[in-house]
Amino acid sequence: MREIPETIKILDYTGPVDYRVIDRLAVELREKAAGENLNMLISKRIYAVVVECLENIIRYADAEPVPNNRHLPYLTVLRVPGRITVRTGNLVTEQKASDIRKRLDLLNSLSYRALNDLFEQEISRETNPGETGARLGFIMMKMKSGNKISYDIDIVENGRIYFKLEISINE
């Protein structure tokens, strides 16, 4: 019989996200990561990815919540042998979901060198009024993880999408 690898839940949160929640979860993540005896470099990568994911929830969140608190934002950080997996989900508009999908498909298709070149371009580019600023965030998450960023969508209602991300960081 094949042995199922042990999965450890490092962090699990479901609910509204604001900057106070990000601060609280960041402290909790540091404490729990220390208890997992993670390598310092891996801990820093996890921290950077988690904070960026939470900030993206704020940036991209649909202003209209679904009745009965369905489809609340969530963040889960799991440890399985050899990797840490960060999962997030939040409600976004159809247009934002389309924009995020296009961005992630592009980033996932790039080599590390091309990704680094794009990072250099983006960091020196002037930000236009009204931009979310997440252009660098997705690049940095992909660079920090060293893996493709997986995503999935659930169509909710009235042009809204529940957008889910999964980012794996090798230990």
N, C-alpha and C positions, 0 to 999 in steps of 0.2 A: 504494500500500500504506500502511495506517495505521501510524503509528509508536507503539510501545509505550512508555509513560512509564518512565523509569528508576526502579527501586526500590532504595533503599539501606537495608540492615539496620543500624540504629544499635545495637541491643541484642538479644541472643537468649540465653535461658536456659531450660533444662529440668532439673528436679530438685527435691528437697525445699526448702521455704522456711521459714526462721526469721529472726529479727531480724539475725543476723550476715550472712546472705545478702542481706537487704534493704540493709544498710549497704554491702556490697561492690558490689552492683548499682547503688546510688545513686551511688557514686563513679565507677564505670565509665560510667554514663549521663552524668554531668556532663562527663567527659573527652571522650566521643564526641560529645556535643551541641556542645561547644565547637569540636571539629574540623569540625562541619557548618556552622559560622557561622550558627547559628540566632539569631533575634531573642531578646533577653533575656526579654521577656514570654512568648514561646512556650516557651522553655526552662523557665521556671518552671512554666508550665501542664503541660508534659510531665512534669516531675519530680513535681509534686503528684499527677497522675493515676497515674503508675507506682507511686509509693510507696503510694497508697491501694489500687491493685489488688493489690499484693503483700501488704499487710496484710489485705485481704479473703481472700486465699488462706489465710492463717493462721487467720483467724476462722471461715471456713466449711468448712475442710478436713474431709473424712471421716477419722476416726481409723484406719480399717482400709484399708491400701493394697491395691491389686490385686496378686495374685501376678505375678512376672516383671517388675516395675517398669513395667507398662503403665499408661497414663493418669497419668503423673507431672504435677505442676504445670508450667506453662510461662509465659513472658513473652517477647513479641517486640515490638520497637519498629521501625517501618518509616517511611521517608521517601519519599513519592512527590510529584511536583510539586504544590504547593499545600496539602499536608496531611501530618500525622504520624499514623500509625495505631498504637495500642497494642492488642495482642491478649494475652489471658490465658486459661488453662484450668486447671481443677482438679476433682478428684473431690469430690462433695458427696452428702449424703443426699437422698433424694427430697423430704422435707419442706423441707429448706433450699433446694433447687432451686425448689420451688413458691413459697416465700416470696420468693426473689430475683426470680423472674419477675413476680410480682404487683407488687413494688416497682418494678421497671424499667418495666413496662407503665404504671403510674401516672405515674412521672416523665416518661416519653417522651410522655405525652398532655398534659402541662402547658405552658402558655405560660411565657415567661421570668418574667413578673410573678407568676404563680401559683406557680412554682418558688421564687422569692425569698420569697414569703409562707410557703410550706411550710418553707423553710430557717429563717426567723425563728421559726416555731412550734417546730420541732425543737430549735433551739439553746437555747431557753428551757425546754424540757421536761425533767423529771427522768427519769433513766435507771432502769429497773427492773432488779432483780438478775437476772442470767442473760442480759441482752440482749447482742447482739454489738457494738452501738455503730455498726454500719455504716449506720444510717439516714441520718446526715449525710454519710457518705462517698460514697454513690451520688449524693446531691444535689450535693455539691461537684464530683464528676467530671463530672456533666452540665453544671453551670454553667461549669466551667473549659474544657470542650471546646466548648460552644456547639452541640453536636450530640446527636442521639439516641444512646443506648447500645444497640448491637446485641448480641444474644445468640443462642446456639444450644445445644442439648443433645444428648448421645449417651447413650442408656440403656446402662448397663454390665452390671450384674448385682446381684442381691440388694438391690434398692431403692436402688441407687447410680446417680448421674448424673454424667457428665463435662460440666461447665458451662463454656461458652466465652463470653467477652466481647470486643467490639471497640468501641473508642472512637476517633473521629477528631477531631483538633485541627487546625483551619484555620490555615495560616501567614499 
